[in-house]
Amino acid sequence: MKILGLITEYNPFHNGHLYHLNVSKEITGATHTIAVMSGNFLQRGEPAIVHKWERAKMAVKSGVDLIIEIPTPYACATAELFAYGSISLLNSLGAVDCFSFGSEVGNLDLLLEIADVLTSPSSEFKKILKGYVNLGFTFPVARSIAIVKYFEEVRSYNEEQLNLINNIIKNPNNILGIEYLKTIKKLKSSIIPYTITRKSADYHNRYITNSSIASATAIREHLLKNEPLSYLSSVVPNDTFNILSSNIDSGIAPIFSTDFQESIFAILRRSKLDDIKNIFDVVEGLENRIYQCSNNVNSLSDLYNCIKSKRYTLTRIQRILMHILLNISKDDICYFNNNKGPQYARVLAFNHKGREILQTLKSSSSIPIISNLKHYKPQNMIAERMLNIDIRATNIYSLAFKNKANITGQLDYITSPYYQK
């Protein structure tokens, strides 16, 4: 058995994901696959358009063998924390041989070289970075500029190579890939990384074209505009299309950030400044801006525009507002990171090969494997606190279902993992 690990959101599972899955299995020679997948709230600070069990079903029906949930505090976090939580989860399973991620560049050696610079920064790099920070650049921007400057001044890269480096650090999947590689190095993990060049659709492409590949962003935009679902049939597997259609007909999808607009405003307008200040990723007095804007505008889009600036990007503001909705604090993240990240592996879906993996994980995993939450008693306070956030996230997410008959009880306790026979 050779197990391939994947880090995913599958929001929703589309033909690009299917391509990545199949090519990854081919180049690694893997016989079995595990995908760790975000739950109901995602890394860009948005809710998933379809709840986690249905997205996991899409993936298993398309050939992924086992889907495990990334705990919410890491799923809805910065690239660095998302990567740390995801790689830590795969590593803790003790059975994953290799890992494959999509990138715009498709050049693992170059991504590893950048990851090395950031994981074990030399005195030269630190000096360059400090110089740009002192000029007033935000740390992420200063770091990006410093990377290019370092390869120019210290590694003597030519103009063509520097342009490639510059393009790498501007693309989201490359950035995430570098964070994955950094975490593998920091954990001294034996998992072997691979990368595959993303096919056709750009990550940010917002339109469905004649191609069989469309970005998840384009698919979500299509659903947000309430355009004909049939247009998506060419860019997603048949099972994804049928599951999407069924969930929409049942009144439990699609879900968007605007579905939580009133809840977010209600929380902000009843909060004190210190309440907002304690939320994860709120820094440098940003609580004042958030508080003032929440009382001066009446829509989520206006709130984003009011808060964001050159220093605070739209994606970061979206994440902060999701943290506010879910009440994820700075103390929560510090507590989890100081205690080695994910504390358990929650199974969302699996097939017969996934069952074989689960048998292996019984002896290899250093964290509990949870198939039925009713039978799990948190092994420590860290796990209990993390699980409470997961359950809270699902309970809040379900409030957005149009069919209110589906908001019954706590779904984490009454929903079983999907099994593909």
Residue pairs with C-beta under 8 A, 6 or more apart in sequence:
1 31
1 32
1 356
1 357
1 360
2 28
2 29
2 30
2 31
2 32
2 97
2 98
3 30
3 31
3 32
3 33
3 34
3 95
3 96
3 97
3 98
3 357
3 360
4 24
4 25
4 28
4 30
4 32
4 33
4 34
4 96
4 97
4 98
4 99
4 100
5 33
5 34
5 35
5 36
5 90
5 96
5 98
5 99
5 100
5 191
6 20
6 21
6 24
6 33
6 34
6 35
6 36
6 64
6 99
6 100
6 101
7 35
7 36
7 70
7 83
7 86
7 87
7 90
7 99
7 101
7 180
8 17
8 35
8 36
8 37
8 38
8 59
9 37
9 38
9 42
9 43
9 48
9 216
10 17
10 35
10 37
10 55
10 56
10 58
10 59
11 38
11 42
11 48
11 49
11 50
11 55
11 216
11 220
12 49
12 50
12 55
12 58
12 216
12 219
12 236
12 240
12 243
12 244
13 55
13 58
13 59
13 62
13 236
13 237
13 240
14 213
14 214
14 216
14 219
14 235
14 236
14 237
14 240
15 212
15 213
15 214
15 235
15 236
15 237
16 102
16 198
16 199
16 200
16 201
16 213
16 214
16 215
16 216
17 59
17 62
18 62
18 63
18 237
19 199
19 213
20 100
20 102
20 196
20 198
20 199
21 33
21 62
21 63
21 64
22 63
23 196
24 30
24 33
24 100
24 194
24 196
25 33
27 100
27 194
27 196
28 97
28 98
28 100
28 192
28 194
30 97
30 98
31 353
32 65
32 66
32 353
32 354
32 356
32 357
33 63
33 64
33 65
33 66
33 353
34 64
34 65
34 66
34 67
34 68
34 90
34 93
34 96
34 354
34 357
35 59
35 64
35 66
35 67
35 68
36 67
36 68
36 69
36 70
36 86
36 89
36 90
37 52
37 55
37 56
37 59
37 67
37 68
37 69
37 70
37 348
38 48
38 52
38 69
38 70
38 75
38 76
39 48
39 52
39 69
39 70
39 71
39 72
39 75
39 390
39 393
39 394
40 47
40 48
40 51
40 52
40 72
40 393
40 394
40 397
41 47
41 48
41 72
41 75
41 76
41 322
41 326
41 393
41 397
42 48
42 75
42 76
43 75
43 76
43 77
43 79
43 82
43 319
44 315
44 318
44 319
45 76
45 257
45 315
45 316
45 317
45 318
45 319
45 320
45 321
45 322
46 256
46 257
46 318
46 322
47 255
47 256
47 257
47 259
47 260
47 322
47 397
47 400
48 55
48 255
48 397
49 220
49 223
49 253
49 254
49 255
49 256
50 58
50 243
50 244
50 247
50 252
50 253
50 254
50 255
51 247
51 252
51 253
51 255
51 394
51 397
51 398
51 411
52 69
52 348
52 394
53 348
53 349
53 415
53 417
53 418
54 243
54 247
54 253
56 67
56 348
56 349
56 417
56 418
57 239
57 243
57 349
57 418
57 420
58 237
58 239
58 240
58 243
59 67
59 349
60 66
60 67
60 349
60 350
60 351
60 354
60 418
60 420
61 237
61 239
61 240
61 243
61 420
62 237
62 239
62 240
65 350
65 351
65 353
65 354
65 357
66 347
66 349
66 350
66 351
66 353
66 354
66 357
66 358
67 347
67 348
67 349
67 350
67 354
68 89
68 93
68 345
68 346
68 347
68 348
69 75
69 345
69 346
69 347
69 348
69 390
70 82
70 85
70 86
70 89
70 342
71 85
71 89
71 336
71 342
71 343
71 344
71 386
71 389
71 390
72 326
72 328
72 389
72 390
72 393
73 81
73 85
73 280
73 328
73 332
73 333
73 336
73 386
73 389
74 81
74 82
74 84
74 85
74 86
74 89
74 336
74 341
74 342
75 82
75 85
76 319
76 322
76 323
76 326
76 328
76 393
77 85
77 280
77 319
77 333
78 281
78 316
78 319
79 172
79 175
79 176
79 179
80 179
80 182
81 333
81 337
82 176
82 179
83 176
83 179
83 180
83 182
83 183
84 179
84 183
84 337
84 341
85 341
85 342
86 180
87 99
87 180
87 183
87 184
87 187
87 189
87 191
88 183
88 187
88 340
88 341
88 342
89 341
89 342
89 345
90 96
90 99
90 191
91 184
91 187
91 189
91 191
92 341
92 342
92 345
92 365
92 366
92 367
93 345
93 361
93 364
93 365
93 367
94 361
94 364
94 365
94 366
95 357
95 360
95 361
95 364
95 365
96 191
97 191
97 192
98 191
98 192
98 193
98 194
99 180
99 184
99 191
99 192
99 193
99 194
100 193
100 194
100 195
100 196
101 173
101 176
101 177
101 180
101 193
101 194
101 195
101 196
102 173
102 177
102 195
102 196
102 197
102 198
103 111
103 171
103 173
103 174
103 177
103 195
103 196
103 197
103 198
104 167
104 168
104 171
104 173
104 174
104 197
104 198
104 203
105 111
105 164
105 167
105 168
105 171
105 174
105 195
105 197
106 195
106 196
106 197
106 198
107 195
108 193
108 194
108 195
110 164
110 165
110 168
111 168
111 174
111 177
111 178
111 181
111 195
112 181
112 193
114 147
114 165
114 168
114 169
114 178
115 178
115 181
115 182
115 185
116 185
117 125
117 147
117 150
118 143
118 147
118 178
118 182
119 182
119 185
119 186
121 129
122 154
124 150
124 153
124 154
125 146
125 150
125 154
128 146
128 149
128 150
128 153
129 142
129 143
129 146
131 146
132 141
132 142
132 143
132 145
132 146
132 149
133 139
133 142
135 142
137 145
138 311
144 169
144 170
147 165
147 169
148 162
148 165
148 166
148 169
151 157
151 161
151 162
151 165
152 162
157 165
168 174
168 178
169 175
169 178
171 203
172 203
172 204
173 198
173 203
177 195
180 193
181 193
183 189
184 191
184 193
199 213
200 211
200 212
200 213
201 209
201 211
201 213
201 214
201 215
201 218
202 215
203 215
203 217
204 215
204 217
205 214
205 215
205 217
205 218
206 215
206 217
206 218
206 221
207 214
207 218
207 221
208 214
208 218
208 219
208 222
208 231
208 232
208 235
210 234
211 235
212 234
212 235
213 235
214 232
214 235
218 235
219 232
219 235
219 236
220 254
220 256
222 231
222 232
223 229
223 254
224 254
224 256
229 241
229 244
229 245
229 248
232 241
232 244
233 241
236 244
244 253
244 254
247 253
247 254
248 254
250 403
250 406
251 401
251 402
251 403
251 406
252 401
252 402
252 403
252 406
255 397
255 400
255 401
257 300
257 318
258 300
259 400
260 300
260 325
260 396
260 399
260 400
261 299
261 300
263 325
263 396
263 399
264 300
264 303
264 321
264 324
264 325
265 294
265 298
265 303
267 324
267 325
268 276
268 290
268 291
268 294
268 295
268 324
269 294
269 295
271 291
271 324
273 287
273 288
273 291
274 287
276 282
276 287
276 290
276 291
276 324
277 287
278 329
278 330
278 331
279 287
279 320
279 323
279 324
279 327
279 328
279 329
279 330
280 320
280 323
280 328
280 329
280 330
280 332
280 333
281 316
281 319
281 320
281 323
281 330
282 290
282 320
282 330
286 307
286 312
286 320
289 306
289 307
290 307
290 320
290 324
293 303
293 306
293 307
294 303
296 306
297 303
297 306
300 321
303 321
304 314
304 317
304 318
304 321
307 317
308 314
308 316
308 317
323 329
325 396
326 389
326 392
326 393
326 396
327 392
328 389
332 385
332 389
335 382
335 385
336 343
336 382
336 385
336 386
339 382
342 367
342 386
343 367
343 368
343 378
343 379
343 380
343 382
343 383
343 386
343 387
344 367
344 368
344 369
344 370
344 376
344 378
344 383
344 386
344 387
345 361
345 365
345 367
345 368
345 369
345 370
346 370
346 373
346 390
347 358
347 369
347 370
347 371
347 417
348 417
348 418
349 417
349 418
349 419
349 420
350 357
350 358
350 417
350 418
350 419
350 420
351 419
351 420
351 421
352 420
352 421
358 369
358 371
361 369
362 369
368 376
368 379
368 383
370 376
371 417
372 416
373 412
373 413
374 413
378 384
378 387
390 412
391 410
391 412
394 410
394 411
394 412
395 410
395 411
398 406
398 407
398 411
399 407
401 407
408 414
